[in-house]
Every structure is written in C-alpha cells, then in structure tokens.
Amino acid sequence: MDYYSAKEIMQKTGYKESKAYSLIANLNKQLKIEYPNILRFNAKIPVWYWEEKTGKPKEANNETVN
C-alpha cells in the first residue's frame, strides 16, 4: 500500500508543515472509524484514502482492452 507523507500533502495542498500533519491526523481518525482493522501509521495517509476523501479521480490505467 502506498502512503502520502506530510511533505507530499504540503505539496498537494500548499499547507504549512504543521497544518499538513494536523490534516493527516484528522484523516487517520476518520480512517480508524471507517476501517477499524486497517493498519495506520502516524504522519502518513494511504493514497487511496486521500483520493477518496479529496474527490480526486483514480488515475486511469493506460492498458487498452481489445
């Protein structure tokens, strides 16, 4: 599973470091409620969860179906 760190969240949002850490902490609290058995790490958020919560569409796969 891929994770975003505070540095990557700072780049995506333009937030300062402390705000990025606060955002990750809040998202991790929500993640714990929604998925109580998932493995979580301090100061990191799963990429899929970030995309789900920010409404960013998942990247399309470049494979073509024949």
mmCIF file of the N, C-alpha and C atoms, coordinates in Angstrom:
data_MODEL
# 
_entry.id   MODEL 
# 
loop_
_atom_site.group_PDB 
_atom_site.id 
_atom_site.type_symbol 
_atom_site.label_atom_id 
_atom_site.label_alt_id 
_atom_site.label_comp_id 
_atom_site.label_asym_id 
_atom_site.label_entity_id 
_atom_site.label_seq_id 
_atom_site.pdbx_PDB_ins_code 
_atom_site.Cartn_x 
_atom_site.Cartn_y 
_atom_site.Cartn_z 
_atom_site.occupancy 
_atom_site.B_iso_or_equiv 
_atom_site.pdbx_formal_charge 
_atom_site.auth_seq_id 
_atom_site.auth_comp_id 
_atom_site.auth_asym_id 
_atom_site.auth_atom_id 
_atom_site.pdbx_PDB_model_num 
ATOM 1   N N  . MET A 1 1  ? 0.846   -1.168 0.000   1.00 0.00 ? 1  MET A N  1 
ATOM 2   C CA . MET A 1 1  ? 0.000   0.000  0.000   1.00 0.00 ? 1  MET A CA 1 
ATOM 3   C C  . MET A 1 1  ? 0.895   1.236  0.000   1.00 0.00 ? 1  MET A C  1 
ATOM 4   N N  . ASP A 1 2  ? 0.527   2.211  -0.806  1.00 0.00 ? 2  ASP A N  1 
ATOM 5   C CA . ASP A 1 2  ? 1.286   3.459  -0.880  1.00 0.00 ? 2  ASP A CA 1 
ATOM 6   C C  . ASP A 1 2  ? 0.705   4.480  0.096   1.00 0.00 ? 2  ASP A C  1 
ATOM 7   N N  . TYR A 1 3  ? 1.588   5.319  0.621   1.00 0.00 ? 3  TYR A N  1 
ATOM 8   C CA . TYR A 1 3  ? 1.195   6.332  1.593   1.00 0.00 ? 3  TYR A CA 1 
ATOM 9   C C  . TYR A 1 3  ? 1.735   7.690  1.180   1.00 0.00 ? 3  TYR A C  1 
ATOM 10  N N  . TYR A 1 4  ? 1.001   8.749  1.555   1.00 0.00 ? 4  TYR A N  1 
ATOM 11  C CA . TYR A 1 4  ? 1.498   10.115 1.423   1.00 0.00 ? 4  TYR A CA 1 
ATOM 12  C C  . TYR A 1 4  ? 2.033   10.552 2.774   1.00 0.00 ? 4  TYR A C  1 
ATOM 13  N N  . SER A 1 5  ? 3.162   11.241 2.749   1.00 0.00 ? 5  SER A N  1 
ATOM 14  C CA . SER A 1 5  ? 3.728   11.823 3.964   1.00 0.00 ? 5  SER A CA 1 
ATOM 15  C C  . SER A 1 5  ? 3.279   13.282 4.058   1.00 0.00 ? 5  SER A C  1 
ATOM 16  N N  . ALA A 1 6  ? 3.617   13.925 5.146   1.00 0.00 ? 6  ALA A N  1 
ATOM 17  C CA . ALA A 1 6  ? 3.266   15.333 5.323   1.00 0.00 ? 6  ALA A CA 1 
ATOM 18  C C  . ALA A 1 6  ? 3.892   16.185 4.223   1.00 0.00 ? 6  ALA A C  1 
ATOM 19  N N  . LYS A 1 7  ? 5.096   15.846 3.817   1.00 0.00 ? 7  LYS A N  1 
ATOM 20  C CA . LYS A 1 7  ? 5.769   16.612 2.764   1.00 0.00 ? 7  LYS A CA 1 
ATOM 21  C C  . LYS A 1 7  ? 4.959   16.571 1.466   1.00 0.00 ? 7  LYS A C  1 
ATOM 22  N N  . GLU A 1 8  ? 4.445   15.395 1.127   1.00 0.00 ? 8  GLU A N  1 
ATOM 23  C CA . GLU A 1 8  ? 3.646   15.265 -0.094  1.00 0.00 ? 8  GLU A CA 1 
ATOM 24  C C  . GLU A 1 8  ? 2.304   15.985 0.038   1.00 0.00 ? 8  GLU A C  1 
ATOM 25  N N  . ILE A 1 9  ? 1.713   15.948 1.226   1.00 0.00 ? 9  ILE A N  1 
ATOM 26  C CA . ILE A 1 9  ? 0.460   16.665 1.459   1.00 0.00 ? 9  ILE A CA 1 
ATOM 27  C C  . ILE A 1 9  ? 0.705   18.170 1.364   1.00 0.00 ? 9  ILE A C  1 
ATOM 28  N N  . MET A 1 10 ? 1.850   18.626 1.850   1.00 0.00 ? 10 MET A N  1 
ATOM 29  C CA . MET A 1 10 ? 2.206   20.040 1.736   1.00 0.00 ? 10 MET A CA 1 
ATOM 30  C C  . MET A 1 10 ? 2.279   20.456 0.268   1.00 0.00 ? 10 MET A C  1 
ATOM 31  N N  . GLN A 1 11 ? 2.871   19.620 -0.565  1.00 0.00 ? 11 GLN A N  1 
ATOM 32  C CA . GLN A 1 11 ? 2.982   19.921 -1.989  1.00 0.00 ? 11 GLN A CA 1 
ATOM 33  C C  . GLN A 1 11 ? 1.615   19.943 -2.659  1.00 0.00 ? 11 GLN A C  1 
ATOM 34  N N  . LYS A 1 12 ? 0.738   19.033 -2.274  1.00 0.00 ? 12 LYS A N  1 
ATOM 35  C CA . LYS A 1 12 ? -0.581  18.925 -2.897  1.00 0.00 ? 12 LYS A CA 1 
ATOM 36  C C  . LYS A 1 12 ? -1.524  20.048 -2.472  1.00 0.00 ? 12 LYS A C  1 
ATOM 37  N N  . THR A 1 13 ? -1.399  20.498 -1.225  1.00 0.00 ? 13 THR A N  1 
ATOM 38  C CA . THR A 1 13 ? -2.357  21.460 -0.680  1.00 0.00 ? 13 THR A CA 1 
ATOM 39  C C  . THR A 1 13 ? -1.814  22.876 -0.546  1.00 0.00 ? 13 THR A C  1 
ATOM 40  N N  . GLY A 1 14 ? -0.501  23.010 -0.453  1.00 0.00 ? 14 GLY A N  1 
ATOM 41  C CA . GLY A 1 14 ? 0.082   24.317 -0.196  1.00 0.00 ? 14 GLY A CA 1 
ATOM 42  C C  . GLY A 1 14 ? 0.089   24.673 1.285   1.00 0.00 ? 14 GLY A C  1 
ATOM 43  N N  . TYR A 1 15 ? -0.299  23.720 2.135   1.00 0.00 ? 15 TYR A N  1 
ATOM 44  C CA . TYR A 1 15 ? -0.318  23.947 3.575   1.00 0.00 ? 15 TYR A CA 1 
ATOM 45  C C  . TYR A 1 15 ? 1.098   23.977 4.133   1.00 0.00 ? 15 TYR A C  1 
ATOM 46  N N  . LYS A 1 16 ? 1.227   24.634 5.277   1.00 0.00 ? 16 LYS A N  1 
ATOM 47  C CA . LYS A 1 16 ? 2.475   24.592 6.037   1.00 0.00 ? 16 LYS A CA 1 
ATOM 48  C C  . LYS A 1 16 ? 2.584   23.221 6.704   1.00 0.00 ? 16 LYS A C  1 
ATOM 49  N N  . GLU A 1 17 ? 3.776   22.909 7.208   1.00 0.00 ? 17 GLU A N  1 
ATOM 50  C CA . GLU A 1 17 ? 4.041   21.586 7.773   1.00 0.00 ? 17 GLU A CA 1 
ATOM 51  C C  . GLU A 1 17 ? 3.083   21.222 8.909   1.00 0.00 ? 17 GLU A C  1 
ATOM 52  N N  . SER A 1 18 ? 2.874   22.127 9.848   1.00 0.00 ? 18 SER A N  1 
ATOM 53  C CA . SER A 1 18 ? 2.017   21.806 10.995  1.00 0.00 ? 18 SER A CA 1 
ATOM 54  C C  . SER A 1 18 ? 0.577   21.542 10.562  1.00 0.00 ? 18 SER A C  1 
ATOM 55  N N  . LYS A 1 19 ? 0.085   22.289 9.592   1.00 0.00 ? 19 LYS A N  1 
ATOM 56  C CA . LYS A 1 19 ? -1.276  22.080 9.087   1.00 0.00 ? 19 LYS A CA 1 
ATOM 57  C C  . LYS A 1 19 ? -1.377  20.749 8.346   1.00 0.00 ? 19 LYS A C  1 
ATOM 58  N N  . ALA A 1 20 ? -0.341  20.373 7.604   1.00 0.00 ? 20 ALA A N  1 
ATOM 59  C CA . ALA A 1 20 ? -0.339  19.088 6.894   1.00 0.00 ? 20 ALA A CA 1 
ATOM 60  C C  . ALA A 1 20 ? -0.386  17.930 7.892   1.00 0.00 ? 20 ALA A C  1 
ATOM 61  N N  . TYR A 1 21 ? 0.404   18.021 8.963   1.00 0.00 ? 21 TYR A N  1 
ATOM 62  C CA . TYR A 1 21 ? 0.379   16.974 9.994   1.00 0.00 ? 21 TYR A CA 1 
ATOM 63  C C  . TYR A 1 21 ? -0.993  16.910 10.672  1.00 0.00 ? 21 TYR A C  1 
ATOM 64  N N  . SER A 1 22 ? -1.587  18.059 10.924  1.00 0.00 ? 22 SER A N  1 
ATOM 65  C CA . SER A 1 22 ? -2.909  18.104 11.535  1.00 0.00 ? 22 SER A CA 1 
ATOM 66  C C  . SER A 1 22 ? -3.958  17.472 10.621  1.00 0.00 ? 22 SER A C  1 
ATOM 67  N N  . LEU A 1 23 ? -3.882  17.762 9.338   1.00 0.00 ? 23 LEU A N  1 
ATOM 68  C CA . LEU A 1 23 ? -4.804  17.179 8.366   1.00 0.00 ? 23 LEU A CA 1 
ATOM 69  C C  . LEU A 1 23 ? -4.662  15.662 8.325   1.00 0.00 ? 23 LEU A C  1 
ATOM 70  N N  . ILE A 1 24 ? -3.433  15.177 8.302   1.00 0.00 ? 24 ILE A N  1 
ATOM 71  C CA . ILE A 1 24 ? -3.191  13.730 8.287   1.00 0.00 ? 24 ILE A CA 1 
ATOM 72  C C  . ILE A 1 24 ? -3.737  13.091 9.563   1.00 0.00 ? 24 ILE A C  1 
ATOM 73  N N  . ALA A 1 25 ? -3.526  13.728 10.700  1.00 0.00 ? 25 ALA A N  1 
ATOM 74  C CA . ALA A 1 25 ? -4.033  13.192 11.968  1.00 0.00 ? 25 ALA A CA 1 
ATOM 75  C C  . ALA A 1 25 ? -5.556  13.093 11.947  1.00 0.00 ? 25 ALA A C  1 
ATOM 76  N N  . ASN A 1 26 ? -6.215  14.118 11.434  1.00 0.00 ? 26 ASN A N  1 
ATOM 77  C CA . ASN A 1 26 ? -7.680  14.089 11.353  1.00 0.00 ? 26 ASN A CA 1 
ATOM 78  C C  . ASN A 1 26 ? -8.165  13.015 10.387  1.00 0.00 ? 26 ASN A C  1 
ATOM 79  N N  . LEU A 1 27 ? -7.500  12.880 9.257   1.00 0.00 ? 27 LEU A N  1 
ATOM 80  C CA . LEU A 1 27 ? -7.877  11.838 8.300   1.00 0.00 ? 27 LEU A CA 1 
ATOM 81  C C  . LEU A 1 27 ? -7.647  10.448 8.891   1.00 0.00 ? 27 LEU A C  1 
ATOM 82  N N  . ASN A 1 28 ? -6.572  10.287 9.651   1.00 0.00 ? 28 ASN A N  1 
ATOM 83  C CA . ASN A 1 28 ? -6.314  8.992  10.288  1.00 0.00 ? 28 ASN A CA 1 
ATOM 84  C C  . ASN A 1 28 ? -7.377  8.654  11.332  1.00 0.00 ? 28 ASN A C  1 
ATOM 85  N N  . LYS A 1 29 ? -7.915  9.671  12.019  1.00 0.00 ? 29 LYS A N  1 
ATOM 86  C CA . LYS A 1 29 ? -9.009  9.433  12.963  1.00 0.00 ? 29 LYS A CA 1 
ATOM 87  C C  . LYS A 1 29 ? -10.236 8.925  12.220  1.00 0.00 ? 29 LYS A C  1 
ATOM 88  N N  . GLN A 1 30 ? -10.548 9.565  11.087  1.00 0.00 ? 30 GLN A N  1 
ATOM 89  C CA . GLN A 1 30 ? -11.688 9.128  10.275  1.00 0.00 ? 30 GLN A CA 1 
ATOM 90  C C  . GLN A 1 30 ? -11.452 7.725  9.731   1.00 0.00 ? 30 GLN A C  1 
ATOM 91  N N  . LEU A 1 31 ? -10.230 7.473  9.287   1.00 0.00 ? 31 LEU A N  1 
ATOM 92  C CA . LEU A 1 31 ? -9.872  6.165  8.742   1.00 0.00 ? 31 LEU A CA 1 
ATOM 93  C C  . LEU A 1 31 ? -10.089 5.076  9.794   1.00 0.00 ? 31 LEU A C  1 
ATOM 94  N N  . LYS A 1 32 ? -9.699  5.363  11.027  1.00 0.00 ? 32 LYS A N  1 
ATOM 95  C CA . LYS A 1 32 ? -9.861  4.392  12.118  1.00 0.00 ? 32 LYS A CA 1 
ATOM 96  C C  . LYS A 1 32 ? -11.335 4.070  12.357  1.00 0.00 ? 32 LYS A C  1 
ATOM 97  N N  . ILE A 1 33 ? -12.188 5.080  12.249  1.00 0.00 ? 33 ILE A N  1 
ATOM 98  C CA . ILE A 1 33 ? -13.626 4.875  12.445  1.00 0.00 ? 33 ILE A CA 1 
ATOM 99  C C  . ILE A 1 33 ? -14.215 4.062  11.294  1.00 0.00 ? 33 ILE A C  1 
ATOM 100 N N  . GLU A 1 34 ? -13.858 4.431  10.070  1.00 0.00 ? 34 GLU A N  1 
ATOM 101 C CA . GLU A 1 34 ? -14.425 3.772  8.891   1.00 0.00 ? 34 GLU A CA 1 
ATOM 102 C C  . GLU A 1 34 ? -13.862 2.370  8.661   1.00 0.00 ? 34 GLU A C  1 
ATOM 103 N N  . TYR A 1 35 ? -12.584 2.197  8.961   1.00 0.00 ? 35 TYR A N  1 
ATOM 104 C CA . TYR A 1 35 ? -11.906 0.913  8.741   1.00 0.00 ? 35 TYR A CA 1 
ATOM 105 C C  . TYR A 1 35 ? -11.112 0.557  9.997   1.00 0.00 ? 35 TYR A C  1 
ATOM 106 N N  . PRO A 1 36 ? -11.771 0.081  11.050  1.00 0.00 ? 36 PRO A N  1 
ATOM 107 C CA . PRO A 1 36 ? -11.100 -0.123 12.341  1.00 0.00 ? 36 PRO A CA 1 
ATOM 108 C C  . PRO A 1 36 ? -9.950  -1.131 12.321  1.00 0.00 ? 36 PRO A C  1 
ATOM 109 N N  . ASN A 1 37 ? -9.937  -2.044 11.383  1.00 0.00 ? 37 ASN A N  1 
ATOM 110 C CA . ASN A 1 37 ? -8.893  -3.073 11.372  1.00 0.00 ? 37 ASN A CA 1 
ATOM 111 C C  . ASN A 1 37 ? -7.736  -2.767 10.434  1.00 0.00 ? 37 ASN A C  1 
ATOM 112 N N  . ILE A 1 38 ? -7.748  -1.613 9.802   1.00 0.00 ? 38 ILE A N  1 
ATOM 113 C CA . ILE A 1 38 ? -6.683  -1.285 8.852   1.00 0.00 ? 38 ILE A CA 1 
ATOM 114 C C  . ILE A 1 38 ? -5.440  -0.799 9.604   1.00 0.00 ? 38 ILE A C  1 
ATOM 115 N N  . LEU A 1 39 ? -4.294  -1.131 9.070   1.00 0.00 ? 39 LEU A N  1 
ATOM 116 C CA . LEU A 1 39 ? -3.023  -0.697 9.650   1.00 0.00 ? 39 LEU A CA 1 
ATOM 117 C C  . LEU A 1 39 ? -2.788  0.771  9.303   1.00 0.00 ? 39 LEU A C  1 
ATOM 118 N N  . ARG A 1 40 ? -2.545  1.590  10.328  1.00 0.00 ? 40 ARG A N  1 
ATOM 119 C CA . ARG A 1 40 ? -2.317  3.020  10.137  1.00 0.00 ? 40 ARG A CA 1 
ATOM 120 C C  . ARG A 1 40 ? -0.937  3.391  10.658  1.00 0.00 ? 40 ARG A C  1 
ATOM 121 N N  . PHE A 1 41 ? -0.368  4.444  10.068  1.00 0.00 ? 41 PHE A N  1 
ATOM 122 C CA . PHE A 1 41 ? 0.930   4.953  10.505  1.00 0.00 ? 41 PHE A CA 1 
ATOM 123 C C  . PHE A 1 41 ? 0.791   6.430  10.838  1.00 0.00 ? 41 PHE A C  1 
ATOM 124 N N  . ASN A 1 42 ? 1.458   6.864  11.904  1.00 0.00 ? 42 ASN A N  1 
ATOM 125 C CA . ASN A 1 42 ? 1.471   8.281  12.237  1.00 0.00 ? 42 ASN A CA 1 
ATOM 126 C C  . ASN A 1 42 ? 2.151   9.055  11.123  1.00 0.00 ? 42 ASN A C  1 
ATOM 127 N N  . ALA A 1 43 ? 1.624   10.222 10.834  1.00 0.00 ? 43 ALA A N  1 
ATOM 128 C CA . ALA A 1 43 ? 2.185   11.154 9.857   1.00 0.00 ? 43 ALA A CA 1 
ATOM 129 C C  . ALA A 1 43 ? 2.157   10.634 8.425   1.00 0.00 ? 43 ALA A C  1 
ATOM 130 N N  . LYS A 1 44 ? 1.319   9.632  8.154   1.00 0.00 ? 44 LYS A N  1 
ATOM 131 C CA . LYS A 1 44 ? 1.152   9.129  6.788   1.00 0.00 ? 44 LYS A CA 1 
ATOM 132 C C  . LYS A 1 44 ? -0.312  8.778  6.584   1.00 0.00 ? 44 LYS A C  1 
ATOM 133 N N  . ILE A 1 45 ? -0.755  8.938  5.330   1.00 0.00 ? 45 ILE A N  1 
ATOM 134 C CA . ILE A 1 45 ? -2.134  8.600  4.993   1.00 0.00 ? 45 ILE A CA 1 
ATOM 135 C C  . ILE A 1 45 ? -2.124  7.759  3.721   1.00 0.00 ? 45 ILE A C  1 
ATOM 136 N N  . PRO A 1 46 ? -2.905  6.691  3.672   1.00 0.00 ? 46 PRO A N  1 
ATOM 137 C CA . PRO A 1 46 ? -2.924  5.882  2.452   1.00 0.00 ? 46 PRO A CA 1 
ATOM 138 C C  . PRO A 1 46 ? -3.368  6.716  1.244   1.00 0.00 ? 46 PRO A C  1 
ATOM 139 N N  . VAL A 1 47 ? -2.692  6.512  0.133   1.00 0.00 ? 47 VAL A N  1 
ATOM 140 C CA . VAL A 1 47 ? -3.007  7.254  -1.088  1.00 0.00 ? 47 VAL A CA 1 
ATOM 141 C C  . VAL A 1 47 ? -4.467  7.048  -1.464  1.00 0.00 ? 47 VAL A C  1 
ATOM 142 N N  . TRP A 1 48 ? -4.953  5.812  -1.431  1.00 0.00 ? 48 TRP A N  1 
ATOM 143 C CA . TRP A 1 48 ? -6.339  5.547  -1.833  1.00 0.00 ? 48 TRP A CA 1 
ATOM 144 C C  . TRP A 1 48 ? -7.328  6.299  -0.956  1.00 0.00 ? 48 TRP A C  1 
ATOM 145 N N  . TYR A 1 49 ? -7.014  6.445  0.338   1.00 0.00 ? 49 TYR A N  1 
ATOM 146 C CA . TYR A 1 49 ? -7.925  7.136  1.248   1.00 0.00 ? 49 TYR A CA 1 
ATOM 147 C C  . TYR A 1 49 ? -7.895  8.640  0.981   1.00 0.00 ? 49 TYR A C  1 
ATOM 148 N N  . TRP A 1 50 ? -6.723  9.175  0.728   1.00 0.00 ? 50 TRP A N  1 
ATOM 149 C CA . TRP A 1 50 ? -6.596  10.591 0.368   1.00 0.00 ? 50 TRP A CA 1 
ATOM 150 C C  . TRP A 1 50 ? -7.427  10.887 -0.878  1.00 0.00 ? 50 TRP A C  1 
ATOM 151 N N  . GLU A 1 51 ? -7.294  10.047 -1.895  1.00 0.00 ? 51 GLU A N  1 
ATOM 152 C CA . GLU A 1 51 ? -8.032  10.246 -3.138  1.00 0.00 ? 51 GLU A CA 1 
ATOM 153 C C  . GLU A 1 51 ? -9.535  10.141 -2.906  1.00 0.00 ? 51 GLU A C  1 
ATOM 154 N N  . GLU A 1 52 ? -9.940  9.215  -2.055  1.00 0.00 ? 52 GLU A N  1 
ATOM 155 C CA . GLU A 1 52 ? -11.362 9.054  -1.734  1.00 0.00 ? 52 GLU A CA 1 
ATOM 156 C C  . GLU A 1 52 ? -11.908 10.298 -1.051  1.00 0.00 ? 52 GLU A C  1 
ATOM 157 N N  . LYS A 1 53 ? -11.161 10.841 -0.114  1.00 0.00 ? 53 LYS A N  1 
ATOM 158 C CA . LYS A 1 53 ? -11.637 11.976 0.677   1.00 0.00 ? 53 LYS A CA 1 
ATOM 159 C C  . LYS A 1 53 ? -11.525 13.316 -0.050  1.00 0.00 ? 53 LYS A C  1 
ATOM 160 N N  . THR A 1 54 ? -10.592 13.444 -0.963  1.00 0.00 ? 54 THR A N  1 
ATOM 161 C CA . THR A 1 54 ? -10.429 14.704 -1.680  1.00 0.00 ? 54 THR A CA 1 
ATOM 162 C C  . THR A 1 54 ? -11.209 14.729 -2.980  1.00 0.00 ? 54 THR A C  1 
ATOM 163 N N  . GLY A 1 55 ? -11.776 13.593 -3.355  1.00 0.00 ? 55 GLY A N  1 
ATOM 164 C CA . GLY A 1 55 ? -12.552 13.533 -4.582  1.00 0.00 ? 55 GLY A CA 1 
ATOM 165 C C  . GLY A 1 55 ? -11.714 13.450 -5.835  1.00 0.00 ? 55 GLY A C  1 
ATOM 166 N N  . LYS A 1 56 ? -10.421 13.220 -5.661  1.00 0.00 ? 56 LYS A N  1 
ATOM 167 C CA . LYS A 1 56 ? -9.541  13.090 -6.824  1.00 0.00 ? 56 LYS A CA 1 
ATOM 168 C C  . LYS A 1 56 ? -9.857  11.779 -7.526  1.00 0.00 ? 56 LYS A C  1 
ATOM 169 N N  . PRO A 1 57 ? -10.117 11.835 -8.831  1.00 0.00 ? 57 PRO A N  1 
ATOM 170 C CA . PRO A 1 57 ? -10.391 10.576 -9.540  1.00 0.00 ? 57 PRO A CA 1 
ATOM 171 C C  . PRO A 1 57 ? -9.159  9.693  -9.595  1.00 0.00 ? 57 PRO A C  1 
ATOM 172 N N  . LYS A 1 58 ? -9.392  8.422  -9.540  1.00 0.00 ? 58 LYS A N  1 
ATOM 173 C CA . LYS A 1 58 ? -8.285  7.475  -9.639  1.00 0.00 ? 58 LYS A CA 1 
ATOM 174 C C  . LYS A 1 58 ? -7.670  7.589  -11.026 1.00 0.00 ? 58 LYS A C  1 
ATOM 175 N N  . GLU A 1 59 ? -6.358  7.437  -11.096 1.00 0.00 ? 59 GLU A N  1 
ATOM 176 C CA . GLU A 1 59 ? -5.671  7.522  -12.382 1.00 0.00 ? 59 GLU A CA 1 
ATOM 177 C C  . GLU A 1 59 ? -6.086  6.353  -13.256 1.00 0.00 ? 59 GLU A C  1 
ATOM 178 N N  . ALA A 1 60 ? -6.357  6.663  -14.495 1.00 0.00 ? 60 ALA A N  1 
ATOM 179 C CA . ALA A 1 60 ? -6.763  5.622  -15.440 1.00 0.00 ? 60 ALA A CA 1 
ATOM 180 C C  . ALA A 1 60 ? -5.568  4.763  -15.801 1.00 0.00 ? 60 ALA A C  1 
ATOM 181 N N  . ASN A 1 61 ? -5.829  3.497  -15.967 1.00 0.00 ? 61 ASN A N  1 
ATOM 182 C CA . ASN A 1 61 ? -4.791  2.566  -16.382 1.00 0.00 ? 61 ASN A CA 1 
ATOM 183 C C  . ASN A 1 61 ? -4.557  2.766  -17.873 1.00 0.00 ? 61 ASN A C  1 
ATOM 184 N N  . ASN A 1 62 ? -3.325  2.769  -18.313 1.00 0.00 ? 62 ASN A N  1 
ATOM 185 C CA . ASN A 1 62 ? -3.005  3.016  -19.713 1.00 0.00 ? 62 ASN A CA 1 
ATOM 186 C C  . ASN A 1 62 ? -3.173  1.795  -20.598 1.00 0.00 ? 62 ASN A C  1 
ATOM 187 N N  . GLU A 1 63 ? -3.607  0.688  -20.025 1.00 0.00 ? 63 GLU A N  1 
ATOM 188 C CA . GLU A 1 63 ? -3.791  -0.518 -20.820 1.00 0.00 ? 63 GLU A CA 1 
ATOM 189 C C  . GLU A 1 63 ? -5.058  -0.390 -21.655 1.00 0.00 ? 63 GLU A C  1 
ATOM 190 N N  . THR A 1 64 ? -5.007  -0.936 -22.856 1.00 0.00 ? 64 THR A N  1 
ATOM 191 C CA . THR A 1 64 ? -6.191  -0.938 -23.709 1.00 0.00 ? 64 THR A CA 1 
ATOM 192 C C  . THR A 1 64 ? -6.764  -2.338 -23.751 1.00 0.00 ? 64 THR A C  1 
ATOM 193 N N  . VAL A 1 65 ? -8.064  -2.396 -23.870 1.00 0.00 ? 65 VAL A N  1 
ATOM 194 C CA . VAL A 1 65 ? -8.741  -3.685 -23.938 1.00 0.00 ? 65 VAL A CA 1 
ATOM 195 C C  . VAL A 1 65 ? -9.090  -3.947 -25.389 1.00 0.00 ? 65 VAL A C  1 
ATOM 196 N N  . ASN A 1 66 ? -8.705  -5.123 -25.897 1.00 0.00 ? 66 ASN A N  1 
ATOM 197 C CA . ASN A 1 66 ? -9.004  -5.467 -27.293 1.00 0.00 ? 66 ASN A CA 1 
ATOM 198 C C  . ASN A 1 66 ? -10.244 -6.299 -27.379 1.00 0.00 ? 66 ASN A C  1 
# 
